[in-house]
Amino acid sequence: MLPAFFIAHGTPNLAMEQHAYTEFLHKLAKSIPQPKAVVVFSAYWESPVQAISSAIHPEMIYPVSGVSEKVYSIKYPVRGDLTLSLHIQQLLQEEGIRCELDDERGLDHGVWAPLYMMYPDAQIPVVELSVNPRLTPEEHYRIGAALGPLREEDVLILGSGGTVHNLRRLDRNNPVPQLWAVEFDEWLAEQLETWNLEALVRYDERAPHAAVAVPTPQHFAPLLLALGAADGARRAKLLHHSFQMGTLSLCCWMFGGLKKPQRFLD
């Protein structure tokens, strides 16, 4: 059974950057069995109803501004998987979760930027799922849990977002993490490692500096969705943690683990 992962997607320039986190992503995929397909909940696809991409050849959606010109030269010609999209729809409907297929939606950089580093040959089919920021944390967890059975089918489930993600608080000239950002992620790590759902679903009330760390919920929701996908195992392990520009958290969490754990990079 494959783990589920939460992967911070950082800035839109992530796929062009070179630092400890991008090096980690390059090597992460080699530390787990190769999946048959990848399912990604992306913070950059907001939808009032749970949406499931079903395009056979999804186009790339590029950021409209604030990125290096080199980003627009990146190509990630991955294919979709209609059979998997329909299977996801069935799993969600069996749990009473409203959902719909979308055969026009392409893949945004919350999907292709990390996958470009993890699986650069673009040979593994990808299905993107949306995020509804108006749902409660409990509802996000429930959606993730509904897709947990996919892990037994060699499907890799990723949540792509950010824990501390406040673009107004970025300090591009300061590489030193700010204390409030560190304290929020430390609180979060303690709750995840103990699988303290009671605290996690009330993070906005209980976590220190929650209002500034998570000013809007769409980037935090993928963490809860990936967490829910490992509800049957309830094990969490932090694989990487660093910061960019003082406050942008770059972390990767593994949920569920492997039956035969393989060696992960420090």
C-alpha positions as CSV (number, residue, x, y, z in Angstrom):
1,M,0.0,0.0,0.0
2,L,1.4,3.4,-1.0
3,P,1.6,6.2,1.4
4,A,-0.3,9.5,0.9
5,F,1.8,12.7,0.9
6,F,1.3,16.4,1.5
7,I,3.8,18.4,-0.7
8,A,4.2,22.1,-0.4
9,H,4.3,23.5,-3.9
10,G,6.2,26.7,-2.9
11,T,6.3,29.6,-5.4
12,P,5.3,29.2,-9.1
13,N,9.0,29.2,-9.8
14,L,9.5,25.9,-7.9
15,A,10.2,23.8,-11.0
16,M,13.0,26.1,-12.0
17,E,14.7,26.4,-8.5
18,Q,17.6,24.6,-7.1
19,H,17.8,24.2,-3.3
20,A,17.4,21.6,-0.6
21,Y,13.7,21.1,-1.1
22,T,13.8,20.7,-4.9
23,E,16.7,18.2,-4.4
24,F,14.5,16.3,-2.0
25,L,11.6,16.2,-4.5
26,H,13.9,14.9,-7.2
27,K,14.8,12.0,-5.0
28,L,11.5,11.3,-3.2
29,A,9.9,9.3,-6.0
30,K,12.9,6.9,-6.0
31,S,12.2,6.1,-2.4
32,I,8.8,4.6,-3.0
33,P,7.4,2.0,-5.4
34,Q,6.4,3.5,-8.8
35,P,2.6,4.1,-8.8
36,K,0.2,3.2,-11.5
37,A,-1.2,6.7,-11.4
38,V,-1.1,9.9,-9.3
39,V,-4.1,11.8,-7.9
40,V,-3.4,15.3,-6.8
41,F,-5.6,17.7,-4.7
42,S,-4.4,21.1,-5.8
43,A,-5.0,24.4,-3.9
44,Y,-5.1,26.2,-7.3
45,W,-8.3,24.5,-8.4
46,E,-11.2,25.9,-6.3
47,S,-14.6,24.5,-7.0
48,P,-17.9,24.5,-5.0
49,V,-18.5,20.9,-5.9
50,Q,-15.7,18.3,-5.7
51,A,-14.4,18.2,-9.3
52,I,-12.3,15.5,-10.9
53,S,-10.3,16.1,-14.0
54,S,-11.1,13.6,-16.8
55,A,-9.3,15.0,-19.8
56,I,-7.3,12.4,-21.7
57,H,-4.5,14.8,-22.7
58,P,-4.8,17.7,-20.1
59,E,-3.2,20.9,-21.1
60,M,-0.8,22.8,-18.8
61,I,-2.1,25.8,-17.0
62,Y,0.7,28.4,-16.4
63,P,0.7,31.1,-13.7
64,V,-0.4,34.4,-15.2
65,S,2.2,36.5,-13.5
66,G,5.0,36.7,-11.0
67,V,7.2,33.9,-12.5
68,S,10.4,33.5,-14.4
69,E,9.9,33.5,-18.2
70,K,11.7,30.1,-18.2
71,V,8.6,28.6,-16.4
72,Y,6.6,29.0,-19.6
73,S,9.1,26.8,-21.4
74,I,8.4,23.9,-19.2
75,K,6.4,21.1,-20.8
76,Y,4.9,18.2,-18.9
77,P,2.9,16.2,-21.5
78,V,1.3,13.8,-19.0
79,R,-1.9,11.9,-19.9
80,G,-5.0,11.6,-17.8
81,D,-6.8,8.4,-16.9
82,L,-10.5,8.4,-17.5
83,T,-11.0,4.9,-15.9
84,L,-9.4,6.2,-12.7
85,S,-11.5,9.5,-12.9
86,L,-14.7,7.4,-13.0
87,H,-13.5,5.2,-10.2
88,I,-12.8,8.2,-8.0
89,Q,-16.3,9.5,-8.8
90,Q,-17.8,6.2,-7.7
91,L,-15.8,6.1,-4.5
92,L,-17.0,9.6,-3.6
93,Q,-20.6,9.0,-4.5
94,E,-20.6,5.8,-2.4
95,E,-19.8,8.1,0.6
96,G,-22.5,10.6,-0.4
97,I,-20.0,13.2,-1.5
98,R,-21.2,15.3,-4.5
99,C,-18.7,15.3,-7.3
100,E,-18.5,15.9,-11.0
101,L,-16.1,15.1,-13.9
102,D,-14.4,17.9,-15.8
103,D,-13.0,17.0,-19.2
104,E,-11.8,20.5,-20.0
105,R,-9.7,21.4,-17.0
106,G,-5.9,21.3,-17.5
107,L,-3.2,20.7,-14.9
108,D,-2.1,23.8,-12.9
109,H,1.3,24.3,-11.4
110,G,0.2,23.0,-8.1
111,V,0.3,19.6,-9.9
112,W,2.9,19.8,-12.6
113,A,5.6,21.7,-10.7
114,P,6.2,19.1,-8.0
115,L,5.6,16.2,-10.5
116,Y,8.0,17.7,-13.0
117,M,10.7,17.0,-10.4
118,M,9.4,13.8,-9.0
119,Y,8.5,12.1,-12.3
120,P,10.2,14.1,-15.0
121,D,9.5,11.7,-17.8
122,A,5.7,12.3,-17.5
123,Q,4.9,8.7,-18.1
124,I,2.6,8.1,-15.1
125,P,-1.1,9.2,-15.6
126,V,-2.3,12.0,-13.5
127,V,-5.8,13.0,-12.3
128,E,-6.2,16.4,-10.6
129,L,-8.9,17.0,-7.9
130,S,-10.2,20.4,-6.8
131,V,-10.4,21.9,-3.4
132,N,-13.5,23.7,-1.9
133,P,-12.2,26.2,0.7
134,R,-15.7,26.6,2.1
135,L,-15.8,23.1,3.5
136,T,-15.0,22.4,7.1
137,P,-11.7,20.6,8.0
138,E,-13.8,17.5,8.9
139,E,-15.4,17.5,5.4
140,H,-11.9,17.7,3.8
141,Y,-10.7,14.8,5.9
142,R,-13.8,12.8,4.9
143,I,-13.2,13.3,1.2
144,G,-9.6,12.2,1.6
145,A,-10.8,9.1,3.5
146,A,-13.2,8.2,0.8
147,L,-10.3,7.8,-1.6
148,G,-8.1,5.8,0.8
149,P,-8.8,2.5,-1.0
150,L,-6.9,3.9,-4.0
151,R,-3.7,3.4,-2.0
152,E,-4.3,-0.3,-2.1
153,E,-4.5,-0.1,-5.9
154,D,-1.0,1.4,-6.3
155,V,-2.4,4.9,-6.8
156,L,-0.3,7.7,-5.2
157,I,-2.4,10.4,-3.5
158,L,-0.9,13.9,-3.1
159,G,-2.1,17.0,-1.4
160,S,-0.4,20.1,-3.0
161,G,-0.6,23.3,-1.0
162,G,1.2,25.0,1.9
163,T,1.0,25.1,5.7
164,V,2.4,28.6,6.3
165,H,1.3,30.3,3.1
166,N,0.8,34.1,3.4
167,L,2.2,35.9,0.3
168,R,1.8,39.3,2.0
169,R,4.3,38.2,4.7
170,L,7.0,37.1,2.4
171,D,10.4,38.7,3.0
172,R,12.5,38.1,-0.2
173,N,15.6,39.5,1.4
174,N,15.5,37.4,4.6
175,P,16.2,33.7,4.4
176,V,15.9,33.3,8.2
177,P,12.5,31.8,9.2
178,Q,10.3,34.1,11.2
179,L,9.4,32.9,14.7
180,W,5.7,32.9,14.3
181,A,5.9,30.8,11.1
182,V,8.2,28.3,12.9
183,E,5.8,28.1,15.9
184,F,2.8,27.4,13.7
185,D,4.6,24.5,11.9
186,E,5.9,23.1,15.1
187,W,2.4,23.0,16.6
188,L,1.1,21.4,13.4
189,A,3.9,18.8,13.5
190,E,3.0,17.8,17.1
191,Q,-0.7,17.3,16.1
192,L,0.1,15.3,13.0
193,E,2.6,13.0,14.6
194,T,0.1,12.1,17.3
195,W,-2.8,12.1,14.8
196,N,-4.7,14.6,17.0
197,L,-7.7,15.1,14.8
198,E,-9.6,17.0,17.5
199,A,-6.9,19.7,17.4
200,L,-6.3,19.6,13.7
201,V,-9.9,20.2,12.7
202,R,-9.8,23.2,15.1
203,Y,-6.4,24.5,13.9
204,D,-7.8,28.0,13.2
205,E,-8.7,28.3,16.9
206,R,-5.9,26.3,18.6
207,A,-2.7,26.8,16.6
208,P,-0.5,29.7,17.4
209,H,-0.5,32.4,14.8
210,A,-3.1,30.5,12.7
211,A,-4.7,33.6,11.3
212,V,-1.5,34.9,9.8
213,A,-0.1,31.5,8.8
214,V,-3.3,30.4,7.1
215,P,-5.1,33.6,6.0
216,T,-7.3,31.6,3.6
217,P,-7.9,27.8,3.8
218,Q,-7.4,26.6,0.2
219,H,-3.7,26.0,0.7
220,F,-4.2,24.2,4.0
221,A,-7.0,22.0,2.8
222,P,-4.8,19.6,0.7
223,L,-3.0,18.7,3.9
224,L,-6.3,17.5,5.5
225,L,-7.3,15.7,2.3
226,A,-4.0,13.8,2.1
227,L,-4.3,13.1,5.8
228,G,-7.8,11.6,5.4
229,A,-6.5,9.3,2.7
230,A,-4.4,7.5,5.4
231,D,-7.2,7.3,8.0
232,G,-6.9,3.6,8.2
233,A,-3.2,3.7,9.2
234,R,-3.0,7.0,11.1
235,R,0.8,7.4,10.9
236,A,2.5,10.6,10.0
237,K,6.2,11.3,9.3
238,L,7.8,14.6,8.4
239,L,10.3,14.0,5.5
240,H,11.4,17.5,4.8
241,H,11.0,21.0,6.3
242,S,12.6,24.3,5.3
243,F,11.5,27.9,4.6
244,Q,11.8,30.3,1.8
245,M,11.7,34.1,2.1
246,G,11.2,34.0,5.8
247,T,7.7,32.6,6.0
248,L,7.0,30.3,3.1
249,S,7.0,26.8,4.5
250,L,8.3,24.0,2.3
251,C,7.4,20.7,3.9
252,C,6.6,17.2,2.9
253,W,4.6,14.9,5.1
254,M,4.1,11.2,4.5
255,F,0.9,9.7,5.8
256,G,0.3,6.0,6.2
257,G,3.8,4.7,5.5
258,L,4.7,1.6,3.7
259,K,4.3,-2.1,4.7
260,K,8.0,-2.5,4.0
261,P,9.4,0.9,4.8
262,Q,12.2,2.0,2.5
263,R,15.0,4.4,3.4
264,F,14.0,8.1,3.1
265,L,16.4,11.0,2.7
266,D,17.0,13.2,5.8
